[in-house]
Structure formats: structure tokens, C-alpha cells
């Protein structure tokens, strides 16, 4: 293929400067248009593709993102590993704004999203017991910690439909289940990567306390403006993490992600 990449990165428009002098590439998919043109370039000696989830002008709300097209486009370019940083809310007092969480589990509370490539006729059941790559996760934790950023090395992210934020009752429900992080884009993004046998690692940048903290009236419910403000303030930190993670990612994949379809199809 004329255009190719080894590692893919999804993120916000603030990460456009991740690649120096990138090449813009349009990738056609059987599932429609990706969120935007893909940016291809070299970072830390590796070929990298970057795609803003919401489009370069943030015109796509979470429930309108064409997740299948986005992941398929990455696969078409040859991507085998995907890094998925995202702004997220906290459901626990100990997980504070500015902290990073490298999630190890996911709960889906979305509805109506196109969340599989396998609608038949071949029935395919892909294991998703462990949603995130076991090779990239510990490496991401190590990189973040070495950069002096507070990191939680495990955490469950609950993905809500959006575009609205949670009610207090919903947020208390999620917190009572023991979950740490709330987000609107991790599902089906992470799962679709698994269906295409790509590694996927999530780095959640905590921007807020969702609906606030129970018993602390000084902590206000999340607003879109506050999320963007904290995320933009931390763009430099996210870029450093991504650079180091790409630089240190072993050439050889030793995880089971690349064999996700083995035994998953009924014949």
C-alpha cells in the first residue's frame, strides 16, 4: 500500500501537532466516511496515523461518530496498535482531575451504536473479557509514572451514550458499582479494534468529577467548557506520553490481540 502506518492514535484536535509535517490521506471504507482525513507521519522512528474522533472542528458528538469507519481506516493503513487517549470524568474522590487512568475494564451503557463488523452470514463471537491490550497497558503505566504524572494503573470506564452528561442518580449508581471513570467514546471504539485484531490501550485524562462529589457542595457538576479547558491544559503531557509509548512499544506483539478471531467463528 502506498500509504501505511504501524501505530494509530485517536484523539482531540489539540493533538494535531503530534506529527510534524503530516500527510493528509483520505481512506474509503465499506462503512462510510471516517471522522476526518487521517494524518500520516513519523514519530519516534515509527510510522503513525492520527485521526481526531470528533473531526478536526469537533463537529461529531460521541453518538454520531462513525466508529466502524474510523477503525477500518486504521486497519486499511496497516495499523496493528491503537492508542486511545480521551477526556473522562471521575466517579471516585481519589481519582482527581489531572490524574491519568490506564483502564483495564469497560462497561457499555450506550445504545443504538453500530458496534460490530460481523452482522452475518458468518456468526462471530469475539472474546472481550479483557478489553485492553495486556502488552501495552503496563508499558503505558510505566511511561506515565516516569513522566511524573499521577497514574491509576487499573480502572473501569463506563461508557454512556451522550451527548448529555449523567444525572446525579445515574452517577451515584455507577460509583456504587465501584467504577472509576466515565466517558462517551470508549465503546465501541475499543471493541471494534479487537474485532480487527488490533491492540488497543486507553489513557483516560480525568477532567472533572462528573456530577460533583457527594457531600461536597464545593465541587460542581461537569460542564463541556470545563472539560475542554482541563484537556487543553494537559495537551503537552498527553503528547509526551504518546511519544514515549510509541518509542518504547516492542516491535513484536506478544499479546493475544492479534488472534482475537481464532475460534470466534461458528462454521
N, C-alpha and C positions, 0 to 999 in steps of 0.2 A: 504493500500500500504506500502511496506517495506521502501521505500524512500519517504519522504514528506517534504514540506515546506509551510509556510504561506505567506511569502513575497518574491518577486523576484526582482533582481537587474540586469539591463543590464548596461554594461559599458566597458571601455577600460582595457587593460592588467594591467595598473597601479593600478587597484582596486583588483587584485588577493589577496593581503594581507588583504582585508576587513575581511575575515573569518580566524580564527585560526584553523589550522589543519583540513581543509575541506576534505570532502569525495567526490571523483570524481565519477559521475554517468552518464552512457550513457542512454539516453532516445530515444527510437524509436518512430517515428511519421508517420502518413499516408502521410506526405508531404515531406519526406526525412530527411536528417540529419540536426540537429541544427548546429549553428556556431562552437560549440565545446562541450566537456564534460561539464556537469553542476557541479558546486561546491556547496556542501551542508554543512551547519554548523549552529551553533547557534551564534546569535549576539543580544546583549541587551535582552537576555532571549527569543528571538523569533527564530523559525526555518526559515532560509533564504537560497534561491538558487541564485547563481551568475552565469551569463553567459556573456562572452565577445562577443559583437555583431560581431566583425570583426575576431574572432578567436584569440587564445592566442598569435599568432605571427603576428597578423594584416594582414592576407593573403586575407581577403574578402573585396573588395571595396564595398561601400554602395549599388550599384545597383546589386550586386551579393549575398547579404545576403539573406538567406532563412528565411524571417520574419515569415512566417506561421509556419515553424518547430520550430522556437525559442519560439513563444508564445504558441504553442500547448504543447511543452515540459514543460513549466512552469505550464500550466493548469493540465497536467498529474500528476505533483508532488503535486497538491492541492493548488497551489498559487492563492490567491484571490486579492492581491495587487501587483502592479509592480511600481518600482521606475526607471525612465529612465534618468539618468544624461548624458549629451553629450556636446562635444565641439561644439561651434557655433560661427558664425560671427555676427557682429553688423551692422545694417543699419542706426543707428542714433548716432549722436555725443554724446548724453547724456548717451548712453549705452556703457560704456567703457570696454576695455579689463580688465579682473579680476573681473568684476561685474557678479552677477548671475541674471538670469531672470527665474521666475516661470511662464511659458507661460500659457495663458488661451485660446488662439485661434491658429488655424493651417490652413495653405493654402497649398494645394498639387499641386506641379508643376513637379511631376515625370511622368514617362511614362513606360508602359510595366511591371510594378511590379505586382506580384501575391498578390492581396490586399483584398481577401475575402476568407472565408471558405465556403461560400454559393453560389456555382455555379449551384444549382438546384439539384433535381427537385422541391424542396420546395422554392418558391421565398421569400427572406428575405430582408427587408429594415430596417436597424438599424439606429436610430437617432444618429447624430453626431454633433448636433448644439453646444453642449458644450463638446469639445474633452477631457477635463481633469477632473479628479475626484474633485468634489466640497468639499469633506471632507478632502482630502489630501493636496490640493493646499494651503489653508490658514495656515495649520499646517506647511507646508514646508517653507512658507514665514516667519512665526514666528520663526522657528528654525534658519534659515539663519540669520535673523536680530539679534537674541540674541547672535549669534556667532561673531557678529561684521563685517559681510560681507555685502558689499553694494548689496542690492537686489531690483529688479524691480518686483513688485507683480503682474503685468499683462504684457502681450506682445504677439504679434502674430509672430509665426515662419513660415516662408515659406520654404517648403522642396523641394530642387531641386534634379534632377536626379543624378548628379555626373557621373563619378568621377572628371570631370573638375570643376573648380571654375567659377564664373559668369563673363560675360563680363561687362564692365563699363555700357553699355546701359541697360543690364538686372538689374544690381544692382540699378541703378537710378530709374528704373521702379518700383522695389519692394519697395524702400524707398519712392517713391512718393505716393504709396498706403497707407502709414502710418504704414507699418510693421516694427518691431523692430529687429527680429532675423532671421538668415538664417542658414540652416542645411541640411544634406543629409540623415538623418535616421529616422526622426520623423514620416514620413509616409512611409509605412503603419503600423509601429510598434504600434503607439497609437491606431489606429483604430481597428487593429486585437485584441488588448486587450479588447476593447469594445464589439466586436462580441462574445468574450468568457466570457463576463460579469465579467471581472476583472477591478478593479480600476487601473488607470494609472496616474502618475504625472511626469511631465518633469521638470528637473532643467538644464537650459542651462548655461554653463560656457562660458562666452564671451572671446574668444582668440584673436580676430582681428577685423579690420574694413572692412572686405570683400575686395572690390577693392580700399579701401582708403576713404578719406573724400573729397568731392567736395570742391575745393578752398584751400585745404591744401596739398601742394606737399610734405610736410614732413611726411605724413602718407602713407606708401607704401601698395600696394595690398597684399593680403594674400598669404602666401606660406605654404605648408604642414609642412615644418620644423618649422616654427614659431608657427603653431597651436599646434604641439606636445610639443614644448618647454613650452608654457604657460600652457597647460593642465597638463603636468608632474609637473610643479612648484606648481600647486594648488591641487595636489592629496590629500595632508593631509587635506585640507579644505573640499574637497568633502567627504572624509571618515567621518569626524566629523559630517557633515550634515546628511549623510545617517544613521549613528549610532543613532543620536538624533531623527531623523524622525521615524526610526523603533521602538525605545524605547517608543516614545510618541503616536504612532498610536493606537487609541482606538481598543479594542478587537471587538467591534460591528461596523459593517458597517451601516451607516445611509444614505448613498448616493444612488442614483438610478442606479449606475453602475451594480449592481448585478441583475437588472431586465431589462436589455437592450433588451432582446428578447421578452419581453411581448408586444404583439400587433404588432410585427415586421413581422410576417409571414402571408402570404396570403394562405388561405385554400380553 
